[in-house]
């Protein structure tokens, strides 16, 4: 009976330690996510107007109205700022 009590106390201590580790890991990861800075320069065509900005995982999509009235969506890599592609939308 004494061994069972010791085992129950030991298992309870392990559960408490595990919960503390999980909570500490969540707090640590959330602090790192908020401390990251986004310091990139994106050059747009002259006369472009930003309509919307969307985050796509590790990419950034910017919807633009171009000088000629057409719309375009430019996709950028969030970590490097490199342009990955352009989708031009022509409105008749």
SESE-642908 format. One line per 5 residues: number of its first residue (from 1); their letters; for each residue x, y, z of C-alpha. Coordinates in nm, 2 decimals, padded with zeros to 4 digits, m for minus. Layout:
NUM	A	X/Y/Z; ... .
This chain:
1	XXXXX	00.00/00.00/00.00; 00.29/00.24/00.08; 00.44/00.18/m00.26; 00.11/00.27/m00.43; 00.10/00.60/m00.24 .
6	XXXXX	00.45/00.69/m00.35; 00.37/00.60/m00.71; 00.06/00.82/m00.71; 00.25/01.12/m00.56; 00.53/01.07/m00.81 .
11	XXXXX	00.29/01.05/m01.11; 00.11/01.36/m00.98; 00.44/01.55/m00.97; 00.52/01.44/m01.32; 00.18/01.57/m01.45 .
16	XXXXX	00.24/01.90/m01.28; 00.59/01.93/m01.42; 00.46/01.84/m01.77; 00.19/02.11/m01.75; 00.45/02.37/m01.64 .
21	XXXXX	00.68/02.28/m01.93; 00.39/02.30/m02.19; 00.28/02.64/m02.06; 00.64/02.77/m02.05; 00.69/02.66/m02.41 .
26	XXXXX	00.37/02.82/m02.53; 00.46/03.15/m02.36; 00.82/03.14/m02.50; 00.70/03.08/m02.86; 00.43/03.34/m02.84 .
31	XXXXX	00.68/03.60/m02.72; 00.92/03.52/m03.00; 00.64/03.56/m03.26; 00.56/03.91/m03.14; 00.92/04.02/m03.11 .
36	XXXXX	01.00/03.96/m03.48; 01.03/04.27/m03.68; 00.94/04.31/m04.05; 01.19/04.55/m04.19; 01.17/04.51/m04.57 .
41	XXXXX	01.14/04.75/m04.86; 00.90/04.67/m05.14; 00.92/04.89/m05.45; 00.60/04.95/m05.63; 00.54/05.11/m05.97 .
46	XXXXX	00.49/05.48/m05.97; 00.12/05.58/m05.95; 00.02/05.24/m05.79; m00.23/05.25/m05.51; m00.25/04.97/m05.25 .
51	XXXXX	m00.60/04.83/m05.21; m00.55/04.53/m04.98; m00.27/04.34/m04.81; m00.30/03.97/m04.72; m00.07/03.74/m04.53 .
56	XXXXX	m00.04/03.39/m04.70; 00.17/03.19/m04.45; 00.52/03.30/m04.52; 00.42/03.52/m04.82; 00.26/03.86/m04.85 .
61	XXXXX	00.01/03.95/m05.12; m00.06/04.31/m05.21; m00.35/04.40/m05.43; m00.28/04.72/m05.63; m00.46/04.95/m05.86 .
66	XXXXX	m00.21/05.05/m06.13; m00.18/05.39/m06.30; m00.37/05.26/m06.61; m00.67/05.15/m06.40; m00.59/04.78/m06.41 .
71	XXXXX	m00.55/04.58/m06.09; m00.27/04.35/m06.00; m00.18/04.12/m05.71; 00.19/04.10/m05.63; 00.32/03.82/m05.41 .
76	XXXXX	00.63/03.87/m05.20; 00.84/03.64/m04.97; 00.79/03.77/m04.62; 01.14/03.69/m04.50; 01.34/03.83/m04.79 .
81	XXXXX	01.10/04.08/m04.95; 01.17/03.92/m05.29; 00.89/03.95/m05.54; 00.76/03.60/m05.63; 00.50/03.68/m05.89 .
86	XXXXX	00.24/03.92/m06.03; m00.12/03.85/m06.13; m00.25/04.13/m06.35; m00.63/04.18/m06.36; m00.77/04.37/m06.65 .
91	XX	m01.11/04.53/m06.59; m01.28/04.62/m06.92 .
